[in-house]
Amino acid sequence: MHYGIFCPIDTLGVWDLPLSNMIRKPDEPPPLPPWEPLPGPPTEPGWYWWSDDRVSRGIMVEVKLIDGQLKMQRFYRDDVPVADAKGYWRGPLRPSAGLGSR
């Protein structure tokens, strides 16, 4: 089969998905509500959403315990103490139970 230059090709296979896969079924649990902001920086290691006053969207960061202190990587700087990262925290994020988590 010959495809011309302007012939659309569905590389993702979206058109092959049945509509029933795109609609939440009645027996499925509803989506989780958004997390409330934490009152301060995280107190335990894990993955969190963090945003400062300069950005409209948060970024996902991993908080690690390094040398007895909770630290994160921020803007290409390693090991920034979470106490120095002024902004808003949400989390910790729960591990995924989806298909890619196995």
N, CA, C and O atoms as a GROMACS GRO file, in nm:
protein
  408
    1MET      N    1   0.085  -0.117   0.000
    1MET     CA    2   0.000   0.000   0.000
    1MET      C    3   0.089   0.123   0.000
    1MET      O    4   0.187   0.130   0.074
    2HIS      N    5   0.055   0.219  -0.082
    2HIS     CA    6   0.134   0.340  -0.096
    2HIS      C    7   0.070   0.453  -0.014
    2HIS      O    8  -0.049   0.480  -0.027
    3TYR      N    9   0.152   0.517   0.070
    3TYR     CA   10   0.103   0.631   0.149
    3TYR      C   11   0.162   0.758   0.090
    3TYR      O   12   0.283   0.770   0.076
    4GLY      N   13   0.078   0.852   0.056
    4GLY     CA   14   0.125   0.980   0.006
    4GLY      C   15   0.176   1.067   0.119
    4GLY      O   16   0.165   1.031   0.236
    5ILE      N   17   0.231   1.178   0.084
    5ILE     CA   18   0.290   1.269   0.183
    5ILE      C   19   0.184   1.320   0.280
    5ILE      O   20   0.213   1.339   0.399
    6PHE      N   21   0.063   1.343   0.233
    6PHE     CA   22  -0.040   1.402   0.318
    6PHE      C   23  -0.138   1.300   0.372
    6PHE      O   24  -0.246   1.336   0.420
    7CYS      N   25  -0.104   1.174   0.367
    7CYS     CA   26  -0.190   1.069   0.419
    7CYS      C   27  -0.168   1.056   0.569
    7CYS      O   28  -0.056   1.028   0.611
    8PRO      N   29  -0.270   1.076   0.652
    8PRO     CA   30  -0.251   1.065   0.797
    8PRO      C   31  -0.223   0.920   0.839
    8PRO      O   32  -0.287   0.827   0.791
    9ILE      N   33  -0.128   0.905   0.929
    9ILE     CA   34  -0.095   0.773   0.983
    9ILE      C   35  -0.115   0.779   1.133
    9ILE      O   36  -0.055   0.862   1.201
   10ASP      N   37  -0.198   0.692   1.185
   10ASP     CA   38  -0.226   0.687   1.329
   10ASP      C   39  -0.123   0.599   1.396
   10ASP      O   40  -0.143   0.478   1.410
   11THR      N   41  -0.012   0.657   1.438
   11THR     CA   42   0.097   0.578   1.497
   11THR      C   43   0.065   0.529   1.637
   11THR      O   44   0.123   0.429   1.680
   12LEU      N   45  -0.024   0.595   1.707
   12LEU     CA   46  -0.056   0.554   1.844
   12LEU      C   47  -0.165   0.448   1.848
   12LEU      O   48  -0.185   0.385   1.952
   13GLY      N   49  -0.235   0.428   1.741
   13GLY     CA   50  -0.342   0.330   1.739
   13GLY      C   51  -0.464   0.372   1.818
   13GLY      O   52  -0.539   0.287   1.866
   14VAL      N   53  -0.486   0.504   1.831
   14VAL     CA   54  -0.598   0.554   1.910
   14VAL      C   55  -0.731   0.510   1.849
   14VAL      O   56  -0.826   0.480   1.921
   15TRP      N   57  -0.736   0.507   1.718
   15TRP     CA   58  -0.862   0.473   1.653
   15TRP      C   59  -0.897   0.326   1.673
   15TRP      O   60  -1.012   0.287   1.653
   16ASP      N   61  -0.800   0.245   1.713
   16ASP     CA   62  -0.826   0.103   1.734
   16ASP      C   63  -0.880   0.072   1.874
   16ASP      O   64  -0.926  -0.039   1.899
   17LEU      N   65  -0.875   0.170   1.965
   17LEU     CA   66  -0.922   0.146   2.102
   17LEU      C   67  -1.074   0.145   2.106
   17LEU      O   68  -1.138   0.233   2.049
   18PRO      N   69  -1.132   0.047   2.174
   18PRO     CA   70  -1.277   0.050   2.190
   18PRO      C   71  -1.319   0.162   2.285
   18PRO      O   72  -1.247   0.194   2.379
   19LEU      N   73  -1.434   0.220   2.260
   19LEU     CA   74  -1.483   0.331   2.341
   19LEU      C   75  -1.500   0.290   2.487
   19LEU      O   76  -1.488   0.373   2.576
   20SER      N   77  -1.527   0.163   2.512
   20SER     CA   78  -1.548   0.117   2.650
   20SER      C   79  -1.423   0.131   2.735
   20SER      O   80  -1.434   0.138   2.858
   21ASN      N   81  -1.304   0.137   2.674
   21ASN     CA   82  -1.180   0.155   2.751
   21ASN      C   83  -1.160   0.299   2.796
   21ASN      O   84  -1.080   0.325   2.886
   22MET      N   85  -1.231   0.391   2.736
   22MET     CA   86  -1.212   0.533   2.766
   22MET      C   87  -1.314   0.587   2.865
   22MET      O   88  -1.304   0.703   2.907
   23ILE      N   89  -1.410   0.507   2.902
   23ILE     CA   90  -1.516   0.552   2.993
   23ILE      C   91  -1.504   0.475   3.124
   23ILE      O   92  -1.493   0.352   3.124
   24ARG      N   93  -1.506   0.548   3.237
   24ARG     CA   94  -1.498   0.482   3.367
   24ARG      C   95  -1.626   0.403   3.391
   24ARG      O   96  -1.737   0.454   3.375
   25LYS      N   97  -1.607   0.278   3.430
   25LYS     CA   98  -1.721   0.190   3.454
   25LYS      C   99  -1.781   0.217   3.593
   25LYS      O  100  -1.709   0.264   3.682
   26PRO      N  101  -1.909   0.188   3.613
   26PRO     CA  102  -1.973   0.217   3.743
   26PRO      C  103  -1.909   0.145   3.861
   26PRO      O  104  -1.913   0.195   3.973
   27ASP      N  105  -1.849   0.027   3.838
   27ASP     CA  106  -1.790  -0.047   3.949
   27ASP      C  107  -1.647  -0.003   3.980
   27ASP      O  108  -1.589  -0.051   4.077
   28GLU      N  109  -1.590   0.087   3.901
   28GLU     CA  110  -1.456   0.138   3.928
   28GLU      C  111  -1.462   0.246   4.035
   28GLU      O  112  -1.558   0.324   4.038
   29PRO      N  113  -1.363   0.253   4.121
   29PRO     CA  114  -1.364   0.358   4.222
   29PRO      C  115  -1.344   0.495   4.158
   29PRO      O  116  -1.278   0.506   4.054
   30PRO      N  117  -1.401   0.599   4.217
   30PRO     CA  118  -1.383   0.734   4.162
   30PRO      C  119  -1.239   0.779   4.177
   30PRO      O  120  -1.166   0.725   4.261
   31PRO      N  121  -1.196   0.876   4.098
   31PRO     CA  122  -1.059   0.925   4.112
   31PRO      C  123  -1.038   0.988   4.249
   31PRO      O  124  -1.131   1.038   4.312
   32LEU      N  125  -0.912   0.985   4.294
   32LEU     CA  126  -0.881   1.043   4.424
   32LEU      C  127  -0.888   1.195   4.419
   32LEU      O  128  -0.855   1.254   4.316
   33PRO      N  129  -0.929   1.258   4.528
   33PRO     CA  130  -0.930   1.405   4.530
   33PRO      C  131  -0.787   1.458   4.533
   33PRO      O  132  -0.695   1.385   4.569
   34PRO      N  133  -0.767   1.584   4.495
   34PRO     CA  134  -0.632   1.640   4.500
   34PRO      C  135  -0.582   1.648   4.644
   34PRO      O  136  -0.660   1.662   4.738
   35TRP      N  137  -0.450   1.639   4.659
   35TRP     CA  138  -0.392   1.647   4.792
   35TRP      C  139  -0.400   1.788   4.846
   35TRP      O  140  -0.388   1.886   4.772
   36GLU      N  141  -0.420   1.797   4.976
   36GLU     CA  142  -0.414   1.926   5.042
   36GLU      C  143  -0.268   1.966   5.059
   36GLU      O  144  -0.182   1.879   5.076
   37PRO      N  145  -0.240   2.095   5.054
   37PRO     CA  146  -0.100   2.137   5.078
   37PRO      C  147  -0.054   2.097   5.218
   37PRO      O  148  -0.132   2.103   5.314
   38LEU      N  149   0.071   2.056   5.228
   38LEU     CA  150   0.128   2.024   5.359
   38LEU      C  151   0.150   2.153   5.437
   38LEU      O  152   0.171   2.258   5.377
   39PRO      N  153   0.145   2.147   5.569
   39PRO     CA  154   0.165   2.268   5.648
   39PRO      C  155   0.309   2.319   5.645
   39PRO      O  156   0.336   2.433   5.683
   40GLY      N  157   0.402   2.236   5.601
   40GLY     CA  158   0.543   2.274   5.594
   40GLY      C  159   0.616   2.176   5.504
   40GLY      O  160   0.552   2.102   5.429
   41PRO      N  161   0.748   2.175   5.511
   41PRO     CA  162   0.823   2.081   5.428
   41PRO      C  163   0.796   1.936   5.471
   41PRO      O  164   0.748   1.912   5.581
   42PRO      N  165   0.828   1.840   5.383
   42PRO     CA  166   0.806   1.699   5.417
   42PRO      C  167   0.886   1.658   5.540
   42PRO      O  168   0.991   1.715   5.571
   43THR      N  169   0.835   1.558   5.609
   43THR     CA  170   0.902   1.507   5.729
   43THR      C  171   0.953   1.365   5.710
   43THR      O  172   1.010   1.306   5.802
   44GLU      N  173   0.933   1.309   5.589
   44GLU     CA  174   0.981   1.174   5.561
   44GLU      C  175   1.018   1.165   5.412
   44GLU      O  176   0.965   1.239   5.330
   45PRO      N  177   1.110   1.072   5.379
   45PRO     CA  178   1.148   1.055   5.239
   45PRO      C  179   1.030   1.008   5.154
   45PRO      O  180   0.936   0.947   5.205
   46GLY      N  181   1.036   1.037   5.025
   46GLY     CA  182   0.932   0.995   4.932
   46GLY      C  183   0.923   1.090   4.814
   46GLY      O  184   1.005   1.181   4.800
   47TRP      N  185   0.822   1.069   4.732
   47TRP     CA  186   0.797   1.156   4.616
   47TRP      C  187   0.688   1.256   4.652
   47TRP      O  188   0.587   1.220   4.713
   48TYR      N  189   0.709   1.382   4.616
   48TYR     CA  190   0.617   1.491   4.648
   48TYR      C  191   0.600   1.582   4.528
   48TYR      O  192   0.683   1.586   4.438
   49TRP      N  193   0.487   1.657   4.529
   49TRP     CA  194   0.470   1.769   4.436
   49TRP      C  195   0.516   1.893   4.509
   49TRP      O  196   0.480   1.917   4.624
   50TRP      N  197   0.598   1.973   4.442
   50TRP     CA  198   0.650   2.096   4.502
   50TRP      C  199   0.637   2.209   4.400
   50TRP      O  200   0.662   2.188   4.281
   51SER      N  201   0.599   2.326   4.445
   51SER     CA  202   0.598   2.444   4.358
   51SER      C  203   0.631   2.566   4.443
   51SER      O  204   0.599   2.573   4.561
   52ASP      N  205   0.697   2.660   4.378
   52ASP     CA  206   0.727   2.785   4.448
   52ASP      C  207   0.635   2.894   4.394
   52ASP      O  208   0.548   2.866   4.312
   53ASP      N  209   0.653   3.015   4.438
   53ASP     CA  210   0.565   3.125   4.399
   53ASP      C  211   0.586   3.169   4.254
   53ASP      O  212   0.502   3.240   4.199
   54ARG      N  213   0.698   3.129   4.193
   54ARG     CA  214   0.729   3.176   4.059
   54ARG      C  215   0.666   3.091   3.949
   54ARG      O  216   0.656   3.137   3.835
   55VAL      N  217   0.625   2.971   3.980
   55VAL     CA  218   0.571   2.883   3.876
   55VAL      C  219   0.424   2.854   3.902
   55VAL      O  220   0.378   2.853   4.017
   56SER      N  221   0.351   2.831   3.795
   56SER     CA  222   0.209   2.802   3.811
   56SER      C  223   0.183   2.653   3.830
   56SER      O  224   0.077   2.614   3.878
   57ARG      N  225   0.281   2.570   3.793
   57ARG     CA  226   0.265   2.426   3.807
   57ARG      C  227   0.370   2.371   3.900
   57ARG      O  228   0.481   2.425   3.910
   58GLY      N  229   0.335   2.264   3.966
   58GLY     CA  230   0.431   2.198   4.053
   58GLY      C  231   0.518   2.102   3.975
   58GLY      O  232   0.488   2.066   3.861
   59ILE      N  233   0.625   2.060   4.038
   59ILE     CA  234   0.710   1.958   3.982
   59ILE      C  235   0.718   1.843   4.081
   59ILE      O  236   0.705   1.863   4.202
   60MET      N  237   0.739   1.724   4.030
   60MET     CA  238   0.751   1.607   4.116
   60MET      C  239   0.898   1.594   4.156
   60MET      O  240   0.987   1.592   4.071
   61VAL      N  241   0.921   1.587   4.285
   61VAL     CA  242   1.058   1.575   4.335
   61VAL      C  243   1.067   1.456   4.430
   61VAL      O  244   0.970   1.419   4.496
   62GLU      N  245   1.186   1.397   4.435
   62GLU     CA  246   1.210   1.289   4.529
   62GLU      C  247   1.286   1.345   4.647
   62GLU      O  248   1.393   1.404   4.631
   63VAL      N  249   1.231   1.328   4.766
   63VAL     CA  250   1.295   1.371   4.890
   63VAL      C  251   1.369   1.250   4.947
   63VAL      O  252   1.310   1.143   4.967
   64LYS      N  253   1.500   1.269   4.972
   64LYS     CA  254   1.584   1.159   5.022
   64LYS      C  255   1.645   1.199   5.155
   64LYS      O  256   1.668   1.316   5.183
   65LEU      N  257   1.672   1.099   5.236
   65LEU     CA  258   1.744   1.120   5.361
   65LEU      C  259   1.893   1.105   5.332
   65LEU      O  260   1.941   0.994   5.306
   66ILE      N  261   1.967   1.216   5.336
   66ILE     CA  262   2.110   1.218   5.306
   66ILE      C  263   2.182   1.282   5.423
   66ILE      O  264   2.154   1.396   5.460
   67ASP      N  265   2.275   1.209   5.481
   67ASP     CA  266   2.352   1.258   5.595
   67ASP      C  267   2.261   1.305   5.709
   67ASP      O  268   2.289   1.406   5.774
   68GLY      N  269   2.152   1.232   5.732
   68GLY     CA  270   2.062   1.264   5.842
   68GLY      C  271   1.971   1.383   5.816
   68GLY      O  272   1.905   1.431   5.908
   69GLN      N  273   1.967   1.432   5.692
   69GLN     CA  274   1.885   1.549   5.659
   69GLN      C  275   1.802   1.519   5.534
   69GLN      O  276   1.851   1.455   5.441
   70LEU      N  277   1.677   1.566   5.531
   70LEU     CA  278   1.593   1.547   5.413
   70LEU      C  279   1.635   1.647   5.307
   70LEU      O  280   1.639   1.768   5.330
   71LYS      N  281   1.668   1.593   5.186
   71LYS     CA  282   1.715   1.679   5.078
   71LYS      C  283   1.648   1.640   4.947
   71LYS      O  284   1.595   1.530   4.933
   72MET      N  285   1.652   1.733   4.851
   72MET     CA  286   1.594   1.712   4.719
   72MET      C  287   1.686   1.771   4.614
   72MET      O  288   1.776   1.848   4.646
   73GLN      N  289   1.663   1.732   4.488
   73GLN     CA  290   1.735   1.794   4.377
   73GLN      C  291   1.644   1.902   4.322
   73GLN      O  292   1.527   1.877   4.293
   74ARG      N  293   1.697   2.022   4.308
   74ARG     CA  294   1.615   2.135   4.264
   74ARG      C  295   1.690   2.216   4.160
   74ARG      O  296   1.800   2.266   4.187
   75PHE      N  297   1.631   2.228   4.042
   75PHE     CA  298   1.688   2.311   3.935
   75PHE      C  299   1.834   2.277   3.909
   75PHE      O  300   1.919   2.366   3.907
   76TYR      N  301   1.861   2.151   3.891
   76TYR     CA  302   1.994   2.100   3.857
   76TYR      C  303   2.096   2.118   3.969
   76TYR      O  304   2.216   2.105   3.946
   77ARG      N  305   2.051   2.146   4.089
   77ARG     CA  306   2.140   2.151   4.205
   77ARG      C  307   2.108   2.031   4.292
   77ARG      O  308   1.993   2.012   4.332
   78ASP      N  309   2.207   1.951   4.321
   78ASP     CA  310   2.186   1.832   4.403
   78ASP      C  311   2.182   1.866   4.551
   78ASP      O  312   2.241   1.965   4.596
   79ASP      N  313   2.113   1.784   4.624
   79ASP     CA  314   2.114   1.785   4.771
   79ASP      C  315   2.079   1.920   4.833
   79ASP      O  316   2.153   1.973   4.915
   80VAL      N  317   1.965   1.976   4.792
   80VAL     CA  318   1.915   2.099   4.853
   80VAL      C  319   1.828   2.058   4.972
   80VAL      O  320   1.734   1.981   4.954
   81PRO      N  321   1.855   2.108   5.093
   81PRO     CA  322   1.768   2.074   5.207
   81PRO      C  323   1.624   2.120   5.182
   81PRO      O  324   1.602   2.230   5.132
   82VAL      N  325   1.528   2.035   5.216
   82VAL     CA  326   1.388   2.072   5.191
   82VAL      C  327   1.348   2.195   5.272
   82VAL      O  328   1.256   2.267   5.234
   83ALA      N  329   1.414   2.219   5.384
   83ALA     CA  330   1.383   2.339   5.463
   83ALA      C  331   1.419   2.467   5.387
   83ALA      O  332   1.361   2.572   5.413
   84ASP      N  333   1.515   2.459   5.293
   84ASP     CA  334   1.554   2.575   5.214
   84ASP      C  335   1.469   2.592   5.089
   84ASP      O  336   1.479   2.695   5.022
   85ALA      N  337   1.387   2.495   5.056
   85ALA     CA  338   1.302   2.501   4.936
   85ALA      C  339   1.169   2.565   4.974
   85ALA      O  340   1.074   2.495   5.009
   86LYS      N  341   1.164   2.695   4.967
   86LYS     CA  342   1.042   2.767   5.003
   86LYS      C  343   0.936   2.745   4.895
   86LYS      O  344   0.965   2.757   4.776
   87GLY      N  345   0.818   2.714   4.936
   87GLY     CA  346   0.710   2.692   4.841
   87GLY      C  347   0.601   2.607   4.902
   87GLY      O  348   0.584   2.601   5.024
   88TYR      N  349   0.527   2.540   4.815
   88TYR     CA  350   0.413   2.460   4.856
   88TYR      C  351   0.441   2.313   4.828
   88TYR      O  352   0.489   2.278   4.720
   89TRP      N  353   0.411   2.228   4.924
   89TRP     CA  354   0.434   2.084   4.914
   89TRP      C  355   0.302   2.011   4.916
   89TRP      O  356   0.210   2.050   4.988
   90ARG      N  357   0.291   1.904   4.838
   90ARG     CA  358   0.176   1.813   4.842
   90ARG      C  359   0.229   1.671   4.837
   90ARG      O  360   0.324   1.642   4.764
   91GLY      N  361   0.169   1.584   4.913
   91GLY     CA  362   0.214   1.444   4.909
   91GLY      C  363   0.221   1.386   5.049
   91GLY      O  364   0.161   1.443   5.142
   92PRO      N  365   0.291   1.277   5.068
   92PRO     CA  366   0.372   1.204   4.970
   92PRO      C  367   0.286   1.129   4.870
   92PRO      O  368   0.173   1.089   4.900
   93LEU      N  369   0.340   1.110   4.749
   93LEU     CA  370   0.269   1.038   4.645
   93LEU      C  371   0.271   0.890   4.676
   93LEU      O  372   0.373   0.836   4.720
   94ARG      N  373   0.159   0.825   4.654
   94ARG     CA  374   0.150   0.682   4.678
   94ARG      C  375   0.204   0.606   4.557
   94ARG      O  376   0.194   0.655   4.445
   95PRO      N  377   0.262   0.488   4.578
   95PRO     CA  378   0.309   0.409   4.464
   95PRO      C  379   0.193   0.376   4.371
   95PRO      O  380   0.080   0.355   4.415
   96SER      N  381   0.221   0.372   4.244
   96SER     CA  382   0.120   0.342   4.145
   96SER      C  383   0.085   0.194   4.146
   96SER      O  384   0.169   0.109   4.176
   97ALA      N  385  -0.038   0.163   4.115
   97ALA     CA  386  -0.081   0.025   4.100
   97ALA      C  387  -0.116  -0.004   3.955
   97ALA      O  388  -0.176  -0.107   3.924
   98GLY      N  389  -0.078   0.088   3.865
   98GLY     CA  390  -0.111   0.075   3.723
   98GLY      C  391  -0.024  -0.028   3.652
   98GLY      O  392   0.058  -0.097   3.714
   99LEU      N  393  -0.043  -0.037   3.523
   99LEU     CA  394   0.026  -0.138   3.444
   99LEU      C  395   0.177  -0.121   3.442
   99LEU      O  396   0.249  -0.221   3.439
  100GLY      N  397   0.228   0.001   3.444
  100GLY     CA  398   0.370   0.024   3.437
  100GLY      C  399   0.443   0.006   3.570
  100GLY      O  400   0.565   0.023   3.573
  101SER      N  401   0.375  -0.026   3.677
  101SER     CA  402   0.436  -0.033   3.808
  101SER      C  403   0.484  -0.173   3.845
  101SER      O  404   0.539  -0.193   3.953
  102ARG      N  405   0.466  -0.268   3.758
  102ARG     CA  406   0.502  -0.405   3.792
  102ARG      C  407   0.641  -0.439   3.752
  102ARG      O  408   0.686  -0.552   3.774
   0.00000   0.00000   0.00000
